[in-house]
Amino acid sequence: MSKRISILLLTAPSMIVLLGVFLIPMLLMLLLSFQDDTQAFSLQNYLLFIQDPFYLEILWRTIRISLWTVLCTLLLGFPVAMFMAQASGRMRGVVTILILAPHLISVVIRNFGWVVVLGEKGWINETLLRLGVIDQPLRLMYNELGVVIGLTDSFIAYMVLAIATSLYAIDPPLSKAASILGASRLRTFFTVTLPLTLPGIIAGTTLVFSLSMSAFVTPALMGGTSVKVMPVIAYEQIMSTLNWPLGAALSFLLLGSTILLVTLYTRLIETKRYKEVFAS
């Protein structure tokens, strides 16, 4: 009994903070989302979302950008994670520092840095114009491409570290055994390394997708006014038009969509061909 009391006393401060700054405000926002202009109970905010194609398109754009971000971080991050898993301890530490170092800088500053690189008069367009590769500047910002680039830069570290953690746990003799049995390096990768890395891939893709769905600063700066996503629309409803009930409803619809998609994704992967990997 004394051990349980000690545990409760140790966790009480964090639980009080969690209850006060997260759970109670979320509950109040949820109740607010069911109010109409007269503060009476109503489903009009949720019905508006379902009936208005504008909001459905915004949700689909948010999901589409998040999926592209997951794909880009996975394709760019997996080789880095493989290198870290095969590198020495010192080199692994250096790579980890290089990956995490950009996150010591504000995301706003990093996004403005991308303006210098991707803008119409940025480094990429100026270089291509001088080389004669293009006749006019490429539109690399203020569209979905720019948002995906910014989100990939922001969240690739999560993907790399999640995959690297799974790669560290793979027993090296497994790959040697596959080679002895006649498997090529490519077949060894797809039959041994990749399946055993799935827990890290699932963790990385889930984390990146969730963060991309809820990202606000990068879409607002890199997408401009032409690329609206759910967090930006919810912010505008609350702060600009002062329509708190609709903004709260959009926020919870975004939260529900993210939880639903992540749950379906993880269940689909964990119950198919490689379910033994997760069961172990």
N, C-alpha and C positions, 0 to 999 in steps of 0.2 A: 504493500500500500504506500509506503514512504517513497518508493521508486516512482510510482505513478504520480504522486503529488509533486515530486521533484521535476518530472518531465512536464507536468502541467504548468508549473511555475516558470520553467525555462522557456516554454513556448508561448506563455500568456502575452508577453509584450508584443511579439511579432503578430500574434493572432488579433490583438486589439488594433494594431496599426492596419492590418489587412482588412479588418471589419470596418474600421472608420474611414479609410481613404479609398477603399475599392468596393467592397460588397454593398455597403449601404448606399453610396452614390450610384452604383450600377442599378440597384433596386429602384431608387428614386427616378432614374432616367427611364427605366422600363415602364414604370407607372405613368410617367409623363408622356411616353409615346402613345398611350391609349387615350389621350385627351384631345378634344377638338378645340375650336376657337373659344368656346364658352366654358372650357375646363371640365366639360362633362365627358363621361366614358364614351369612347367611340373607336371604331376600327378604320376611320376614314384615312388615316395616314398610311396604313398598310394596304388598304384597297387602292389608294392613289398610286402606290408603287406598282401594284400588280396591273392596274388598268392603263397606266401611262407608259407607252413604249420608250419614252425618253429615259426613265429611270432603269428600265430593263436593259437598255443599250449601255448605260453607264456601268451597270453591274457586270454585263458580259465583257465590256472593255477592261474592267478591273481584273476579272478572271483571266482574260487573254494576256494581258501584260504580265500578270503574276506567273502564268505558265511559261511564257517566253523567258522570263527572268530565271525561273527554276532550270529550264533547259540550258541557258547560257552559263549559269553558275556551275551546273553539273559537268558540262563539256569542258569548261575552262578549269574547274577545280579538281577534277579527278586526276589528271596528269600531275598536278602539283602535289596532291596527296600521295600518289604513287611514288613520286620522287622523295618525299619526306619519309615514307615508310622504308625505303631502301637506302637512305642516306645515313651517315654517321650521326652520333648524338649531337656533336657540335654544329654540323651543317643543319640538322633538323631544328635546332634552336634558332639559328640565323634565319631560316626560312619562316619560322613561326613569328619572329619579331618583325620581319618584312611584311608579313600578312596582316599583323595586328597594328603596325605603326600608323597606317592611314586612319584608323579608327580613333587615334588620339587627337585628330583634327575634327572640328565641327563638320557635320554633314552639309551645312550651308556653305562653308568655305570650299569643301570638296566639289560641290555642285557648281559653284562659280569657277572653280578650276577647270571643269569640263567645258564651260563656256569658252575659255581661252583655246581649248583644243578643238571643239566641235562647232563653234560659231561660224557664221558666214565669212568672217575675217579671221577665223581661227587658224591654228597651226596646220591642220590637215588640209583645209581648203586652199590655204595660201601655198602650201607645198605642191599640191596637185595642179593648181593653176600655173605655177612657175614651171613645172615640168611639162606642161601642155597636155596632161592626161585628161583634163576636163575643160570645158569652155566657160562654165558658170559654176558658182559655188554649190556644193551639195547641201541639201537640207537635212542636217544631222541632229538638229535640235528642234524643240517645240513641236514634237510629234511623238508617236509611240516608240519609235526607235530611240530617241533621246532618253525617254523615261526608262526603257529597258537597260540602256547603257548605264545610266545613273544608279538604278536599283542593283544591277549586277555588280557594280563597283562597291556598293554599300554592303551587300550580303554575301559576297563570294567567300569571305573568311569563314562564315558559319558552315558553308558546304565543305570547304577544305578540311576544317578541323573535325567535322563529324565523320567524314569518310576516312580521314587519317586514323582516327581512333579505332575504327573497325579493322583497318589494314594492319595496325600495330598488333592486334590480337590474333592474326592469322599465323599459324605455325609454319615456319619456312620449309620444313621437311615435306609438307604437303605438295608444294610445287615441284620439289625434287622428285618425289615419288611419281607424280604425273609425267614428268619428263622421262623417268626410267621406264615407265610403262608405254612410252612411245608417243605421248601427246606433244604436239607442237606448242610453242609459246602462246600462240593465239588461242588454241583450244584450251590450254591450261588456264588462261585468263577467263574465258567464258564458262568453264566448267568448275573451276576451283576458286579463283580469286573473286570474281564478280558475285557469285552466290553468297560467299562468306562476307562480302562487303555490303550486302543488302541492308542490314540493320543501320549502318552508317548512312547509306544513301537515303533510306526512308527518313531517318532523323533529319538529315540535311535538307532534303526536298520539302519535308513538312514545315521545318522552321523557316526556310526561305520563302515558301509560298505564303505562310501566315504573315510574315513580316511585310511581304510585298503587297498583300491584300490590304493591310492597314497603313501602308506608307502614305505620308502626307507631304512632307517637305520636298522630296525628290520629284514626285509628279507635278507639284505646284511650280517648281523652279525649272525643271527640264521639259515639262510638257506645256507650260504656259496656259493660255486661255483656250487653246484648241484641243487639249487632251484633258478631259474631266474624268476623274475616278471617284469612287464612292466616298472615300474620306474627305476629299476636297468638296464634294457636293454637300455632305453632312455639315462640314465646317461652315460653308456659305449659308446654309439654312439657319444655323444657330447664331452665327456672328454677324452676318450681313442683313438677312431678312428678318432675324429675330424670331423665326418660326421654330421654337424649341421642340414642340411635339414631333414635327416632321423630321427634324434633324436627329432626334433621339430614335425615331422609328428606322430611319436609314442606317443609323449606327448599329442597331440590333439586327437588322436584316443583313448587314455586312458580316456581323459576328456569326449569325446563324449559318449563312452561306459558307463561310470559311470552315466552321466546325463540321458541317455536313460533308463538304468536299474532302476535307482531310480524313474524316472517319471512313468514308467510302473508299478512299485511296488506300489507306492502311489495311483495311479489312480485305480488300481485293488482292493486295500483294501477299499478305500473311496467310491467306487461305488457299493459295494456288500452289504452283510447282515447288516453291522454295519455302513452304511453311515449316519444314524441319529446321531450317536455319533459325527461325524465330523461336521455335519451341525449345531449342537447346540453349 
